[in-house]
Amino acid sequence: MIVFWIIFVFTLVFVGLGLLEYYLHRRNLSSLTYRIHVNGTRGKSSVSRLIAAGLREGGIVTAAKTTGTLARMIFPDGSEFPVFRPGRTNVIEQVRIAAMAARSRAQALVIECMALQPHLQSLSERRLVRATHGVITNARADHLDVMGPDEENVARALAGMTPHQGKLYVGLTRNLDILREAARDRGVEFISITQEEADLLTDEEMEAFPYVEHRENAALALRVCADLGVAREVALRGMRKARPDPGAMTCHEISFFGRRIIFVNAFAANDPESTEMIWEAARRNFPDVEKNIALFNCRADRQDRSRQLGEIVGSWKRVDHVVLMGSGTFIFGKYAAARGFSSSRIVFAEDQRVDDVFEILLEQFEKSVLVVGMGNIGGLGLDAVRYFKNRGVLIKMKT
């Protein structure tokens, strides 16, 4: 009987503490006038940063949190700090983020969805964020092992974070009917960015960004800022001041003993569609190089991604060599060869350090080369970005 009462008392205490935590969390959320939940397969970290920067410039006290390459908490003054994780990544950390935003007296919180599992995406919205404005950048074929098996299922998974109030903003993507139906079901206003809207951003406006930003990302962020009362020019001015995500696309040029190396950081482009678009954009920007090298950072725990990219690389134009670094490179090579890509043009750099990969790249050309890094930003991808950044000069590139 004593054991029963001990268990009973402890159960009451734990339930009581849980209810108290949820009450405090709901109070923190209520103190935030605007809660902007950003999701998508590509560009959600960049869009989160752009929206937050635009709102700050417009005088709205705004905090933000990105999950991207490196998880970061961005405070209303623009300063940012790493998100401390004592254990494995867990969506519950969004509770802590909301509390920090409330303590900083933020009026708005822009928060990137960190869930992949479809049920967790829905749970994150319904219980942890309760957004006033939902944002879905796009729905492309990525993380198919979790959200697949195809692009349509990815769209359905992302639709799970549609808010139950306010508005849902969607960038340039397919499967709009699925996302529109989710908005209709939740009773929220559906706003879809068009190509014409993205094209209103001029080359001069895009070139003013200190890094390579995509028009569709900027257009989507501008639309959200406009609806919250921030004028276009004001929001753009703030966005240009924003610190980019470490995985944001950048381009550096290195002069190395008479040889010219142009390195494009596209490691954060994970899905086949995005990677091919960036490859073509890089080729258009630098047509005069001697050779073009596709550098893929593979991960043994992302075999589905390696398969997807391996299957399509053979259809790209002017891929002189493919260099595979990281782990699990055999998967990429296997599917690339099966689709007809010559194995003599595949260079395996499995488990090599970045400086060794650099030496391997040097062996592939004599005068000039374009190297586009793709696949995965995690691990060796970020190391490669830092390696080229510290040795090169930042140059402009149009998307």
N, C-alpha and C positions, 0 to 999 in steps of 0.2 A: 504493500500500500504506500509506503514511504517513497519507493522508487517511482510509482505512478504520479504522486504529487510533485516530485522533483521534475519529472519530464513535463508535466502539465504546466508548471510555473515557467520553466525555461521556454516552452512553446509559446506561452502568452507573451513573454518578454521579447522573443524574436519577432513574433507577429506585430507586436506593438512598435518595435523599432522600425520594422519594415514600413508600417503605415505612416509613422512619423517621417521617415525619409521621403516617402512618396508625397506626403503633404508639403514638405519643405521644397521638394523639387517643383511641384505644381505652383507653389508661391513664387519661386524663382522665374519660372516660365511666364507667369502672369505679369511680372515686372518688366518683361521685354515686349515692347509694343510691336516690334516686327521680328518674326522668327522665320528665317529664310533657309529652307532645307534644300541642299543642292546634291543631285545625283546624276548618273550617266556613266557610260562606258569610257568616254574620252573627254578630257578638258574640265572635269568638275573642280579640281583644285584651282586651276587658273580662273575659272568663272567665279568661284567663291572669293578669291582675292580681288578680282576686278570689281565685283559688286560691293564688297566691304570698303574698298578704296574710294569708289565713287560716292558712296553714302557718307563716308567721313568727310570728303571734300565738300559735300552739300550741307554740312553742319549737323548731321545725324550722328550721335554718339554710337559708334559701332564696334563690336567685338566680332571676332571670327575664329573659326577653327578649321584647319585643313588636315586631311589624312595623307594625301598624295605621296610624294617621295619620302618625306620626313614629316611626321605629325607635328603640327605647330599650332600654338594658341597665339592669336594676334589681338593685342589690346587696343583700346580706343585711340591711343596716341601713335599707333602704327608699330610699336615695338612688338617683337614676337619671341617666344620661348618654346623649347621642346616640350612636348606633352610627355610627362613622366608615366611610364607603364611598369608597375612592379612585377607584372607577370605577362601572360599572353594577351594579345589584343582582344578587347572585349567591348561590345557596344555600350555597356553600362557606363563607360567613361564619359559618355555624353551628359550624364547627370552632373558630373564634376565640372564639365565645361560650362553648362548653364549656370551653375553656382558661381563660377569665376566671373562670368559675364554680368550676372546680377550684382556681384560685389563691386564691379568696376562701374556700376551705374549706367550700363549701356542701355540705349533705347532699342538697338537692333542687334541681333545675333545672326551671323551668316555661318552656317555649319554644314560641313560636307558629310554626306551619308557615308558611313564606314562599313555598312553591312553588305554582304554578298548573297547570302542565303535568302531566297525570296521571302520566307516567313519572318526573317529578322529585319528585312527592309521595311515590311509592314509594321512590325513591332516597334522599330525605331521611331517611325513617324507617329503612331497612335499613342505610345506611352512615354517616349523620351523627348521628342521635339515638339509635336503638336504645332506644326508650322502654320503661319499665316500666308506664306508664299512658298510654293514648291517650285523647284527648277529641275528639269531633266535636260541635260545638254544634248544627248543623242542616245540611240539604242543600237549598238553595233555588235557584231559577232565576237564577243570576248567573254572569258570565264565561262565557256560553254559547259565545262564539267560541273559547274554549280548552277548556272542560270539557263543552260541550253535545254535541248540539243541544238536549237537553231536561233536565228536572230529574232524571230517572232516571239519565242519564249523569253528571250532577254528583255524585250519590250514589256511583256506581261509581268516579269519579275520587277522591273523598275517602276512599273505602274503601281506596285504595292505601296510605294511611299507617297502616293498622291494625298495631299492634305484633306482634311474634312471640313475646311473652311477656307475662305479667301480665294486665291488664284493658283493656277498651275501654268508655268511658262515652259515651253518646249523649244529646243533649238532645231537646227536643220537635221532632220532624220527621216527615216522611213517608218512604217508601222504607226503613223499618226492616228489611224482609226482606233487602235488599241488604247493609246494614251488618251484620246478624246473620250472614249467610252468610260475610262476610269474616272475622268473628271466629271462626266455627266452623272455617273453612279454616286460620286461623293458630293455632288451639288456644288462644285466649284467652277469658277470661270476658267475657260481654256484659252490660252494665248500661245499661238505658234509663230515663231520667227520665220520670215520668208527670205529667200535668196535676194530679192529686191531690197529688203531692209538691210541685209548685210552689205550689199553693194553700195549703199549710201555712204559707207565709210570709205574715204578716199585713200589713195596710196600715201599721200602726205601725212594723213592722220595716223595710219598704221605704222609708217616708218618712224614716227615720233616715239614709239615704244622702244625702250632700251634693249629689248629682246624680241624674238619672233613670236608675235601673237596672231591668232587666227581671227579673221573677220567675224565669223559666226559666233565666236566666244564673246568678242567685244560687243557685237550687236545684241546678244542675249542679255549681257550685263547692263547695257545701256537701257534696254526696255524695262528691266526691273527697277533701275534707279529712277527712270522717268516716272513710273507709276507711283513711286514713293516721294515724288516732288522735287527731284534733283534735275536741274537743267542739263541738257546734253553736253555743252561745252564744259560745265563745271564737273560733271561726272568723268568726262574724258581726261580732264586735267588731273583729277585724282588718280585715275587708273594708270596714267603714265608714271606717277610717283610710286606706285605699288611695287613692293619687292617681289620679284617673281619666285615661283616655286622652284626648288633646286632641279626639278625635272623639266622645267620650261624649255622649249626649244631655243637653242642658241647656236651660233655659228662662229667658229674661231679659225684663224689662219696662222699657220706656223711656217716659218722659213727655217729650213734645216739643212745647212751646208749646201746651199744652192738648189735645194729641192723645196717644192711648195706643197703643203698639206692643208686641205680645207676639211675641217671636221664639223659635221652637223650633229648636234645632240638631239636625237629623236627617240631616245630609249624609252620615254614615257608613252610612246605610241605603241599600244599593245595589239590592237586588232588589225587584221589584214587590210581593211579598207584604209585606215589612217596611215599605216606604214607605206602603202603604195602611193598614196597622195603625197606624202612628204618626200619619198624617193623621187617622184617626178618633179616636184617643186625644186628640189636640190639640183637635179640635172638641168632644169631650165635656167637656174641662177648661175651655174658654173659649167657652161657647155665646152669650154676650151681646155679642160684638164685632159691629161694623158690617159688616165684610167679612172674607173668608178668602182669603189669597193663597198659592199654591204657588210657592215660589221654587226653581227647579232650576238647579244648577250643571252645565253640560254640558261634555264633553270630546270634542274631535275624534277622539281615539284610543279612545273608548269609545262608538262609534256604536251597537253592539248594545244597550247599556244605554239610550241615548237612545230608541231605537226601542221597547224594552219599556215604558218609562215613558210615552212619548208615547201608546202604544196604550191604556193603561189609565186615564189621568188623567180622561178623559171620563166614566168610570163612577163616579168618586168623588162623594160628596155635597157640595153647597155649595162648589164651587170657583168663586169669583167671578172671579179672574184667575190666569193663569199667567205668571210672569216668568222669562225664560230668560237666564241670564248664562253667561259662560265662552266656549267655542269650540264650533263645530259645532252651534249651536242650531237650524239649519235642519232637521236630521234629526228632532229632537224635534217641532218645529212641524209638519213634514210629516205625520208619523204621527198626531199628535193631531188635526189637521184631517181626515185621511182617515177617522178613527173618529167624526167628527161633532162634535168640540169646536170651538166657534165661534172663528174666527180673530180676531174682534174682541176676544176676551178673552185673547189671547196678546200679551204685550209682549216684544219682543226687546231684550236689553241685551248683545248680542254684543261681547266684548272691552272692556266698560266697567269702570272701576275701582269698588271697593266703595262709595266715597262717592257716586259717580254712580248706582249701583244703589239706594242708599238714597234719593236724591232721586226716582228713578223710582217707588219704592214709595210715597213720600209723595203722589204725584200720584193714586194709586188710591183714596184714602179721605179722609174729612173728620174723623171723631172717633176711631174705634178700629179696630184691624186685628189679625188673627192672621196671622203670616208663618211658614211652615214651610219651612226650608231642606232640600233633598233632592238626591239625584243622585250627587254626588262630593265628598268632603272635600278632595281634592287641589287645590292651586293656590288659586283664588279662594274655594273653600269654606272653607278654614281662615282666610283673610283676613276673610271675612264673620263667622265665629264670633268672632274677636278684636274686630272692629269693634263688634258688638252687646254683647259682654261688657264692653268698656271703657266703654260708654255706658249700660248698663242695670243693673238690680238683679236678682240671682238670685232666682227664685221657684219654688215647688213645682209639680210636675205629676205626676199619676198616669198610669200606663200601663194 
